[in-house]
Amino acid sequence: MTFGGFNHNQQAAPMADINVTPMVDVMLVLLVIFIITAPLFTHAIKLDLPTAQSTPAPEKPETISLSIDAQGRIFWNDVALDASQLDARMAVAAHKTPQPELHLRADKSTRYEVIADVMSAAQTSGLTKIGFVTEPKAMPAPAPNKG
């Protein structure tokens, strides 16, 4: 018992044509959906928005890089200074508006006494924004997976 066409004399060969009817049905359904939803995307609501004035964003303050090497020498933006020049420059910087940020970079082997003197001079002159610059530790390499 076989199923097939009425012509039993020919051998059944595989069908070589692509049936595009389901694809056309899907495309027509999508076309109808897009036709219906397209006007919804162009609909706009008229609003009378209020106007407001705001103050301009404050300008970013100057950054002063104060470096101390291992021998205790002090550098103001990479220029070597004496202790007397340091006090004068800090006093001038403290009176600027906006007040500059002081980034303190010290060598790992710098004596704490030198760093404390610089911080004391900054506080005495009126500088309030002091930050310490360090280098992050190198992360150890992850262990290889043994699998």
N, C-alpha and C positions, 0 to 999 in steps of 0.2 A: 504494500500500500504506500503510494507516494503522493506527495502533494506537488502541484506545479501547474504549468499551463496546459492548454488543450492539445498542443502539438507535441506528441510523444515520440516523434521520429527524430528530433534534434536533441543533441546532448545539452544538458544544462551548463551554461558558462557563467562565471561570476559576473555580476553586473558592474560595468565600468563607469556608469554615470553617477555624478554626485547629486544627491537629493537636496536641493536648495530650498524647498518649501518651508521647513522649520526655521531656517535663517531669515527668510523673507517675512514670516509671521512675527518673529521677534523684532525685526527692524521696524515693521509697521507699528507695533505696540510702542516701541521707544519713540517713534516719530509723533504719535498721538500724545504721549506723555510730555514731550518737549513742547509741542504746540500749546498744550493746556497750561504748562507752568511758566513759559517764557514771559507772558505779561506780568506775572507776579514779581519778577526780578527787576523790572523797569519802573515799578510803582514807587513813588517817592512821597514822603510826608513833608509838608511845608511846616517849618518851625521858625518862630521868631526868637532866636537865641539872644540871651542877654550879653551885653558887652561889659568887660571888666578891665581895669588897669591894675597892673602889678608892678612891684618894684623890680628893677633889673637884677639879675643874678649877681651876687657879689663876685668881684674879681678874685682870682686865685692869688693868694699871697706869694711873695717871693720865697724861694728856698735857699737857705745858706748852708753850704756843706762845710762843716768844721771837722777836720781830720787831725788825729793825734797819732804820731808814729811811735815806734817802740822806745825811742830815745826821749820822748816827751816833747818833741817839736810840734808846734801847732800850725795848721794850714787853714786859711780862710778861703774857701773856693779855690783850692790848690795853690795858694800864694802863702809863703811862709810869713809868720808874724811873731813879734815879741809879745810878752805878757802885757806891756803897757799899751801897745797898739790894739790888742784884743779887747781890753776894757773900753777903749774909745770907740771901736767899731761896734761893739755890742750896744753901747749907749745910743749911738746914731740909729742902729737897726731897731731898737726898742721904741723909738719915737716915730717910726714910719707907720703909715696907715694904708692898708691893713698891715698888722705886725707880721714880719716874715717868720717862717718856720725854720728852726735850727735843727739840722740833721747832724748828730754827733756820731762820728766814725772813729773808733779807737782800735789800735792794733791789739792783738790778743795778749801780748806781753807788756802792754803799757801799765805803768804803776797806777793803782787806784787813786792815789793822792793827786795826780795830775788831772784825772777825769773829774774828781770832786772839786778841784780848784776851778776848772772850766765851768762846771755846773753852778758853782757858787757865784762866779762872775756873771753868768747869764741871769741868775735870779736877782742879783744885786742891781743889774742894769735894767731890769724890768721885762726881760724876755720870758714869755709864758708858754710858748709852743716849742717844746724840745722833744725830739725823737731820737732813738738810738737805732743805728743802722747795723745790721748783722748779716752774715751770710748763712743761708740755710744749710743744715747738715745734709750730706749726701745720703740718699736712701740706699740701703744694702740691696744688692741684686736679688731678685726672688730665686728661691731654690728651684732647680729643674724638677719637673714632674717625672717620677719613676713609675712608669705604668706599663 
